């Protein structure tokens, strides 16, 4: 999550609870929309039971839960990643510490084999966005220099001061001739 944030990708909760409803779009900054998730004491058993149901041969499926867990595992590695997801409102932690949630997702997806096509367009778009030099440099400049509203205000004031100085110099040159 930290790498995504540093690349300028914001995570936002989607309006749907469907696990397939994960999307990535890019205007100026990238936006990853995902369904909200509540993590509590029963989350691991619910997900593992759903994964066991998906493994049954009589159950026609597309490994939606397995793919979702593996996708979440790519996003969540540390407690800091969980903290970022909590702050965006995408994840609600009723389990305890953020470290426990990170360990939970890392353990649940350990031996799972996801459907590689389920989120391939999302991951490909994220990789393309992160590998684009223009967007990564713009995001780095934004987070380094403009993460605080006061820095944005100061930058705007400096630009206006330079603009007014340039206008004054231009007017004084042509007024004296």
C-alpha positions, 0 to 999 in steps of 0.5 A: 500500500505504501508503494501505491500511495507514493505512486499517487494511487488513492484507495477508495471504498466502492459502493458495492459489496461484490468481491469482483467489483475492484477497479482502477482508473486514472485521471490525474492521480490513480484511484483503486476502488474496492469493496469495504471489508470488516475484519473481526474474529470470524473473518478468517473462518468465513473466508476459509470456509468459502475457499473450501466451498470453492474447492468442491468440484460440484460447485461451479465457480470462478474462484472469486474468494480465493482470487480476492484473498490473494489480491488483498495479500498483494496489498497488505504486507505490514501493519502500515498497509492496514493503517492506510486501508483503515484511514481510507474507510476501506477496511474496518478493523474489529480484530485488534491491532493492525499487525494481527490483520496483516498476519491474518491476510498473509496466512489466509492466502499462503497456499491459495492459487487464484484465478490469474484473469480475475484482476489482471486488468486492474493489476496491469493498469496499476503496473502501467501507472506506476511504471509511467515516469510522469505520473510517479514523479508528479505523485512524488512531488505532490506528496513531498511538497504539497501534502500540507495545505499550507505548502499549497497556499504558500506555493500559490502565493509565490506564483502570484507574486512572481506573476505580479512582478513580471507584469509590473516589470513588463508594464514599467518597460513599455510605460517608460518608452 
